[in-house]
């Protein structure tokens, strides 16, 4: 699929694996992803999905870190979490929120099949072993949308690799090399005091 990648993504990667700042960045990213996808939802359905998305995206932060720990580069680790989300959207019939068409679900699963199988992630169970012990909030489905799915926010044709759009608008297949001078202060939700406290541990 096609995603963006800039200095804030690299800083978030660094922050999420650090004490103190990690939780702040986690919470900020969860709020951001919930907002972005609720903006894509049908307006009358948005609020009833908020708690579910908050819980779901919080769980995918653990997926992201696990993918990094497994050796996946930043772009692929982040793409894995977006694929999980699209599996969830599809299962609920939230086709208007999907980032790629439903006929590419299998292609995206197969690209990361080894990782997904290791953590018992399937299209039907997008969180697998990352599902919290207490579960996640329910939200009403719209299964009727699966009969003739519309994907106004989806971009098809990017199922064979991760395509990264840089700040310059360039498309880089596979993602960019990680900068050597990533500053955790550039991570969302982090300020200088947080970064200093984290560095002291």
N, C-alpha and C positions, 0 to 999 in steps of 0.2 A: 504494500500500500504506500501511499505518499504521505510523508509527515514532514514537519519542519525541524530544524536543528540549529540552535544558536548558543551563545555563551551561557544563557540562563539554563539551558538543558544540561550543559556540562557542569555548571555550578550546582544544580539540583542533584545531579548524580553524586557529586562529592558530599553534599550536605546530608543526603539521605542515609549515608553510611557513617555519619559522625554523631557523637553524643550531643545533647542539648539542642543543636540546630536541626537535627534530623526530624524530630517530631513537629517542629514549627513548619518546616518545609513540607512534610507529609500533609499536615492539616491544610496548608495553603493550596497545595496541588489538588487535594480532594475537593475543596471548595471551587477551585477553578474549573476542574473537569465537570463537576455537577452543573455549574452555571453554563458552560459552553454547550453541553448536550441538552439541557433544559431549554435553551434558546432555540434548539433545533426541533424540539418536541411540539406537537400540536398544543396551542396555548391553553386550551381547556383541560389538557391532561398533565401539564407540567408539574404542578404542585404535588399531585398524588404520587409522583415518581421520585421526589426529592430525597426522602429518607432512604429509599432503596439504592439510589445512585450514590449517596454519601457512603453507605456501608460497602457497596460494591467497589467503588474506587479506592476506599481505604484498604480493602483486601488486596487489590492489584498492586499497591505499593510494595507489598511483601513479594509479590510475583516479580516485580521489577528488580528488586535487590537479589532475589534468588537467581534470576537470569544473568545478572551481572556476575554473581559469584560462580556461575556455571561457565563463564568465559564469553558470553555473548557481548558484542559491542553495544554501546549506549543506544544507538538507533534501533537495533534489533530487540534489545530488552524492552524498550518503550513500545515498539510495534507489537510485541507479544501482548502487552497489557491492553492495547487498543483492539487487538483481535479478540481477546477475552470479552471486552465490552460489546463488540459487535455480535458475538455469539449470544450474549445476554439480550441485546436489543432484538435480535431475530427471534429468540425463544418467546419473548413477550409480544411479538408482533409490532414492535416499535420501529417499523421500517423507515419512517421519516428521519430517524436519528442515525441510521447506519452510515458508515464512512465508505463502504464498498458494497456492491450489489450482492444480494443473497446468493446468486449463482456462483459466487467466488468463495463461499464459506469453506468448502472442502479444500480448495487450493491453498488457502491461508493456513488451514489446520495442518495440512501435509508438510508445508515448509518448515514448521516447527514441531513436527510429529514427535521427535525424540524427546524434546523438553516437555511437551504436553503429556505424553504417556508416562514420563517419570513422575509427574505430579498429579496423575489421574484427572487431567483436564480433558474434557470432551466438548463438542458443540452443545450437547444437552446439559452438561455440567461445567460451565465456563470457569468456575473457581477451583474445582477439584479439591486438592489438599489445602488450598489457601482459603477455603471457606471457614470463617470464624466458628469457634465452638458454639457460640450463641446464635449462629445463623445471621442472616441479614433481613432487613425489613422487606415485607412483601409490597407489591404494587400491582394494580390491575393490568391485565393484558388486553391487547386489541388483536386477537387472532384473526379476525376477519380481514385484516390488512395483508395477511400472507396469501390470500387467494389471488390478489393482483397487486403485488408489492410495488410501491413507489418509493424511490430513493433520491429525493431532491438534493441531498447533501453528499451523495456518494460519488466517488470517482473510480470508475472501472478501468481495467487494463493494467493494473499495477500489482497483480497477484503473484508474479514470479520472483519478486525481490523487494527489498525495502528501498524506496526512492526518497531521498532527502532533499528538501528545498532549503537552500541557504538564504541568509538575509539578502544576498544579492540577486535572488531569484534563480540561481543556478540549480539544476537538478543533478544530484550526485547519487549514483547507484551504489547501494551498500553503506552509505553514510560517510561522514568526514572523519579524519584522524583527530584524536583528542588533543586539544591544545596543551602545551606544557605548563602554562601559567594560569590555570583555573583558580579564580578567587571565590571562595565560598560565600563571600559577602554579596556576590551577584545572584545567589540563589533566591528564588521567591520566598518571602516570609522571613528572611534573615537580615539582621542589621549588624553593624560593627561590633556592638557589645556582645551579641550572641556568638559571633565568630571568635571573638577573643576568649570568651568563656569556654567554648568548645576546644580551642587550641590549648587550653591550660590542662585538659584532662589527659 
